[in-house]
Amino acid sequence: MVTLTLRPLTTVDWPLWRDLRLAALTDAPDAFKAGLTDWRHGGEARWRDRLRLPGAHRIAALLDEDPVGLVGGLPGSPDGVRELRSLWVAPRARGRGVADRLIEEVERWALATGGTTLRLAVLPGNAAALALYRRHGFAPLTEPGEPAEPAELLAGGVTRELLLAKPLR
């Protein structure tokens, strides 16, 4: 029987965070606004800084101690908005409920920190992610996501991410 463990990450876990993030950017370059070239040369201090962000909740998923996924929960605004960021599951672990558990963990954290709404951004062409988020109760917002830098387009010529949100109980 395979055991799924969700492990909160601290600054001492920076090598695990780095390895999972680089694997995500390599496996699914069109799923993230940041690209592999943005992170490939990040030194230890840069990786640790990501894990030092005040109020953030970074999680690694492990199947029998094999790192297979990651997600981040970020404090949004003082009015109770929290953000789900950088969800990724390795191909070898897909279809096993890992993404569901990672989303549920961020929801748990958001509620525990006074969150009333959980938001996320997804690239419009990422049909699998959109289906997953809709299954978890996220709905598209009418406002557009952050624009791409003027000189760059996101994957497929997209200029803005889609924003989705879910009210928390």
N, C-alpha and C positions, 0 to 999 in steps of 0.2 A: 504494500500500500504506500502510495506517495503522499508525503506530508508537505503542505503549503505553510510556510512561515512568512509573516510580514515583520520586517525588521526596521524600526525607526533608525535613521542615520544621524550620526553626530560628526563633528569635524574629524574624529579619528578614523571614520569610515570613508574618507575622501577617495582612496583607491577603488573601493567598490562602487561608489557613486560615479567616478570617472569612467570605469570600465563599462558600467551599464549605460551611461549616457552616450558614450562613443559607439557602443553596440547599437543603441536605438537610432542614432544619426546615420550609421552605416546601413542598417537594415531598412530604414524607412525615411530616406532623405526628403521625400515629398510630403511627409506628415508633420514636419516641424518648420517653424519660421526660421529658427537658427539652423545653420548648416554645419556639417562636419568640419569644414575649414575654419569656422568660428571658434571651435573648441579643441581641435587636434593638438595645438601647441600650448594649451593652458597648463601652466605649472602648478605645483602643489598649492601655492598660496591662492591661486584663482579657484581651484576646486574646493579648497577649505572655505573660502569666502562664501560660496554658494550655500554651503551647509551651515554657515553662521548667520544667515539672514534672520533677524529677530522675528519671532512668532511663526516661522515657517515649520512645516512638517514634511520631511522627506522620508519616503519609505522604499525599501527594496523588498521584492518578492523572491523567495527561495523555495524551490521544489527539492526536497531532500538535500538542502544545503547548496543546491546549484542556483546561482543568481539568474533569474529569468524575467524580471520586470522591475519597473520603478514608476513612481508617481510623486508629485509634489502638491502640497497644500500651502497656499500663501495667504497671509492676511490681506484683505482687500481694502475696505474702507471702514471707518468707525461706525457706519450705519448698519453693520452686520453682514456685509458682503465678504465672502471668502472665495478664493480662486483655486480651481483644480488645474494643475499644469503638468505637462510632459509625461502623460501616461504612455507607457510602452510595455509590451509583452513580447518576449522572444518567440520566434516561429515555433520552436520545439515545445512551447508551453501553451500555445493558443488553443482555445476550445476546451480548456480545463477549469474555467472559472476564475482565472488569475485576475483578469481585468475587472471582473465584478467585485472581487474582494478588495482590490486596490481602490476602486471608486467608493465602496462602502466604508473603507478606512478613512478616506478623506472626508466623507460625509460625517462620520463619527467625530473626527477631530474638529470639523467646522462647528458642529453643534456644541461640543464641549468648550469651544472658545467663544461662544456667544453668537455664532453665525446664524443668520436668518435666511440667507440666500447663498447658493453655491453657483459660481459662474465659471465658464471655460470658453476658450476660443479654439476653433477647429478650421482647417482649410476646407473650402467648399467641396473639393473633389474627393475628400476622404470619406467615402460612403460607409465603410466598415465602422469607422469611429462614430459617424453620425447615427448609425443604427444602434450602436452600443449605448450612446448617451441618451438617445430617445427611449430606449428600453428602460433606462434608469430614471426616467421622468424629466429629463432636460428638454426644454423647448427653445426654439430660436427666438432671439430678441429682434426687435425692428431696427435697433441701432447697429451701425456697421462696426466691425472690429478695427484694430489699429491698421493704418495704411502701411504699405511697404515703403521702404526708403525710396525717394524719388527716382534714383538711378537703377533700382532693382525691382523686379517683379517676383512674386512668390511662385511656387510650382504651377505650371500650366498657364502662366500669364495672369494669375489671380492678383488683384491689388489689395484685397482686404480679407481678413478672416471672418468667419461667422461666429457670432457670440450666442451662447446658449446659457440658460439659467434654470435653476430648480429651487423652488422654495423649500426651506427646511422646517421640520416640525419641532 
